[in-house]
Amino acid sequence: MIVSWLHKYLFALYPLLILKKMEVLKTVKEVQDKFISLRSQGKTIGFVPTMGALHEGHLSLVKQCIADNDICIVSIFVNPTQFNNKEDLVKYPRDLEKDSQYLAEAGVNFIFAPSEKEIYPEPDTRQFDFGQIDKVMEGVHRPGHFNGVAQVVSRLFDIVKPDKAYFGEKDFQQLAIIREMVKQLNLSVQIVAMPIVREASGLALSSRNERLTSKQKEVAVNISKTLFESKKWMDNLSVKQVIDKVTDTLNSFDELNVEYYEIADGYTLQSVKDWKGANYIVGCIAVFCGDVRLIDNIIYKA
């Protein structure tokens, strides 16, 4: 009887014990003071920048970060400068308590959860020049988005000064932007790309999936299903024909509306005209499911 009670007590206490091992830092000074000490001990620092609303896709980044480094820090900050649609910013899901519990159980050492004033004590007026890679796809439909991404990620890198930083390949164009930013600013951080994590249905995991109704989720599965199917069309159809067929197929479903589908060089992100136009070819898509905007991609050649 006593043993049974003790088990129940320890089980209830377990989340609290885990949380005590993880620290939530709110200010730049806290991060800098803590990490100066850790670096002086020769610790390697891995960093996963997020906007919260965490899911298994984020967890895959966290797991790799923990495996590769002595210390894993995850930031949770909904960055206002990368939202060209202010309504989207307001609707973005926020639950720091839930996210903290999730990360504590995963074994994260630190969370950095700053206020907007901590990240931007003064307005960030920097303008980045990424050549053509931010002029296509997302860049066309979300003007200013990637400049905002570069602002916040470069700011976070300056605060944390990580050895490695982890990003998912679902945001394919963002990954290219961050790599270019690191190159331009001559930063020493190594960018580690991680594969897309999908639900059992094939739907790419996204924080935005929380806004889908159960019916919309069933419909949204057709995005990945159609992309996977399109790889079989390469032998018989041209690039343009594949683009048209993917677009027409998805637009035939109620609630789905393709914003763009581009087949591009995986390095330059510039459109290819035929399957021999590059050695690395990726298809990138943005689709509205109702009023929820979803992105995904598929590798045709690597």
C-alpha positions in Angstrom: 0.0 0.0 0.0 2.8 2.4 1.0 4.8 1.4 -2.2 1.7 2.1 -4.3 1.2 5.5 -2.7 4.9 6.4 -3.2 4.7 5.5 -6.9 1.7 7.8 -7.3 3.5 10.6 -5.5 6.7 10.3 -7.5 4.6 10.1 -10.8 2.9 13.4 -9.8 6.1 15.0 -8.8 8.0 13.9 -12.0 7.1 16.8 -14.2 8.2 19.2 -11.5 11.5 17.5 -11.1 12.1 17.7 -14.9 11.1 21.4 -15.0 13.7 22.2 -12.3 16.4 20.9 -14.5 15.4 23.3 -17.2 15.7 27.1 -16.9 13.4 29.6 -18.6 15.4 32.8 -19.4 13.5 36.0 -20.2 16.1 38.6 -20.8 19.1 39.0 -23.0 21.4 39.6 -20.0 20.3 36.3 -18.4 21.2 34.4 -21.6 24.5 36.2 -22.1 25.6 35.8 -18.4 24.6 32.1 -18.4 26.3 31.3 -21.7 29.5 33.1 -21.0 30.0 30.8 -18.1 29.0 27.7 -20.1 31.4 28.6 -23.0 34.2 29.1 -20.5 33.7 25.5 -19.4 34.1 24.4 -23.1 30.4 23.5 -23.5 29.1 23.3 -27.1 25.8 25.2 -27.6 23.0 24.0 -29.9 20.1 26.3 -30.7 16.5 25.8 -32.0 14.7 29.0 -32.8 10.9 28.7 -32.7 7.8 30.7 -32.4 6.2 28.2 -30.0 3.0 26.2 -30.7 5.4 23.2 -30.7 4.8 19.9 -32.3 6.7 16.7 -33.3 8.5 18.6 -36.1 10.1 20.9 -33.6 10.8 17.9 -31.3 12.9 16.3 -34.1 15.1 19.4 -34.2 15.4 19.4 -30.4 16.3 15.7 -30.3 19.1 16.3 -32.9 20.3 19.4 -31.0 20.5 17.5 -27.7 22.4 14.6 -29.4 24.9 17.0 -31.1 25.7 19.4 -28.3 26.4 19.7 -24.6 23.7 22.4 -24.2 20.4 22.8 -26.0 18.5 26.1 -25.9 15.2 26.7 -27.6 13.8 30.2 -28.2 10.1 30.9 -28.1 9.3 34.3 -29.7 6.5 35.2 -32.0 8.4 37.7 -34.2 6.2 40.6 -35.4 8.5 41.8 -38.2 8.0 38.7 -40.3 4.2 38.9 -40.4 3.0 40.8 -43.4 -0.5 39.9 -42.4 -1.2 41.4 -39.0 -4.3 39.3 -38.5 -2.1 36.2 -38.9 0.1 37.6 -36.1 -2.8 38.0 -33.8 -4.1 34.5 -34.5 -0.8 32.8 -34.1 -1.2 30.2 -31.2 0.7 31.0 -28.0 1.0 28.7 -24.9 4.3 29.1 -23.2 3.3 26.8 -20.3 2.4 23.9 -22.6 5.5 24.5 -24.7 7.7 24.6 -21.6 6.4 21.3 -20.3 7.0 19.7 -23.7 10.6 20.9 -23.9 11.3 20.0 -20.3 10.2 16.4 -20.9 12.4 16.4 -24.1 15.5 17.2 -22.0 16.1 20.8 -23.1 18.4 22.8 -20.9 17.2 26.3 -21.5 14.2 28.2 -23.0 14.7 31.8 -24.1 11.3 33.4 -24.0 11.9 37.1 -24.4 9.5 40.0 -24.8 9.4 42.1 -28.0 11.3 44.9 -26.2 14.1 42.5 -25.3 14.6 41.5 -28.9 14.0 44.9 -30.4 15.0 47.6 -27.8 15.0 49.9 -30.8 13.2 49.4 -34.1 15.2 47.1 -36.4 15.5 49.0 -39.7 18.0 46.7 -41.4 17.3 45.8 -45.0 18.9 42.6 -46.3 19.8 41.9 -49.9 19.4 38.2 -50.8 19.6 38.6 -54.5 16.9 36.5 -56.2 16.2 33.9 -53.6 13.7 36.0 -51.7 12.1 37.4 -54.9 10.2 34.1 -55.7 7.6 31.9 -54.1 7.0 33.1 -50.5 8.8 36.3 -51.3 6.2 37.2 -53.9 3.2 36.5 -51.7 4.6 37.7 -48.4 6.5 40.9 -49.0 9.0 41.7 -46.2 8.6 38.3 -44.6 12.2 37.1 -45.2 13.7 40.4 -44.1 11.8 40.0 -40.8 13.1 36.4 -40.5 16.7 37.6 -41.1 16.2 40.4 -38.6 15.1 38.1 -35.8 17.4 35.1 -36.5 20.5 37.3 -36.8 19.5 39.0 -33.5 19.0 35.7 -31.8 22.3 34.4 -33.1 24.0 37.5 -31.7 22.4 36.9 -28.3 22.9 33.1 -28.0 26.1 32.7 -30.1 25.4 29.0 -30.8 27.8 26.5 -32.4 24.9 24.9 -34.3 21.4 26.0 -35.1 18.6 23.7 -36.3 15.9 24.4 -38.9 13.3 22.2 -40.6 13.2 21.6 -44.4 9.5 22.3 -44.5 10.3 26.0 -44.7 12.6 25.3 -47.6 13.0 28.9 -48.8 13.5 30.2 -45.2 16.4 27.7 -44.8 18.0 29.1 -48.0 17.6 32.6 -46.7 19.2 31.8 -43.3 22.1 30.1 -45.0 22.7 33.1 -47.2 22.3 35.5 -44.2 25.0 33.5 -42.2 27.3 33.7 -45.3 26.7 37.5 -45.7 27.3 38.3 -42.0 30.2 35.9 -41.8 28.7 34.1 -38.8 30.5 31.0 -37.3 27.2 29.1 -36.6 26.7 25.8 -38.5 23.1 25.5 -39.9 21.7 22.0 -39.6 18.7 21.1 -41.8 16.3 18.5 -40.7 13.8 16.6 -42.8 10.0 17.3 -42.9 8.1 15.5 -40.2 4.6 14.4 -41.2 1.5 13.2 -39.5 0.6 9.5 -40.2 -1.7 10.8 -42.9 1.2 12.5 -44.7 0.2 16.1 -43.8 3.3 18.1 -43.0 3.4 19.1 -39.3 2.8 22.8 -38.7 1.7 25.0 -35.9 -1.0 26.2 -38.3 -2.6 22.8 -38.3 -4.1 23.6 -34.9 -6.4 26.0 -36.7 -7.8 23.4 -39.1 -11.1 21.7 -38.4 -11.2 17.9 -38.4 -12.9 18.1 -41.8 -10.3 20.5 -43.2 -7.5 18.2 -42.0 -8.9 15.4 -44.0 -9.0 17.6 -47.1 -5.5 19.1 -46.4 -4.0 15.6 -46.6 -4.4 15.8 -50.4 -1.6 18.4 -50.5 1.1 15.9 -49.6 -0.7 13.0 -51.3 -0.7 14.9 -54.6 3.0 16.0 -54.2 4.1 12.4 -53.6 2.0 11.2 -56.6 3.6 13.9 -58.8 7.0 12.3 -58.6 5.6 9.5 -60.8 4.6 12.0 -63.5 8.2 13.2 -64.2 8.9 10.5 -66.9 5.9 11.5 -69.0 5.1 15.1 -68.3 7.0 18.3 -68.6 7.8 20.6 -65.7 4.9 22.9 -66.7 2.5 20.0 -67.1 3.4 18.7 -63.6 2.8 22.2 -62.2 -0.5 22.5 -63.9 -1.6 19.0 -62.9 -0.7 19.5 -59.2 -2.5 22.8 -59.2 -5.6 21.6 -60.9 -5.8 18.5 -58.8 -5.6 20.4 -55.5 -8.0 23.2 -56.7 -10.6 20.5 -57.4 -11.0 19.9 -53.7 -13.5 22.0 -51.7 -11.6 24.4 -49.4 -8.3 24.0 -51.1 -6.9 27.0 -53.1 -3.3 26.9 -54.4 -1.6 30.2 -54.0 1.5 29.0 -55.9 3.3 25.9 -57.0 6.9 26.3 -58.2 9.4 23.7 -59.4 12.9 25.2 -58.9 16.6 24.6 -58.6 17.1 23.6 -55.0 20.1 25.8 -54.6 19.1 29.0 -56.4 15.3 28.7 -56.0 14.9 29.9 -59.6 12.3 28.1 -61.7 13.5 25.3 -64.0 11.9 24.8 -67.4 12.8 21.1 -67.8 13.9 18.2 -65.7 17.5 18.5 -66.9 17.7 22.1 -65.9 19.3 21.3 -62.5 20.8 18.5 -60.6 18.8 19.4 -57.5 15.1 20.1 -58.1 12.4 20.8 -55.5 8.7 21.6 -55.8 7.4 24.2 -53.3 3.8 24.9 -52.7 1.5 27.2 -50.6 -2.2 26.2 -50.3 -5.0 27.8 -48.5 -7.3 25.3 -46.7 -10.2 27.6 -45.8 -8.4 30.6 -44.4 -5.4 28.6 -43.1 -2.3 28.9 -45.3 -0.2 25.7 -45.5 3.2 25.1 -47.1 4.9 21.9 -48.2 7.6 20.7 -50.6 8.8 17.6 -52.4 12.3 16.8 -53.7 12.2 15.6 -57.4 16.0 15.3 -57.9 18.8 15.4 -55.4 
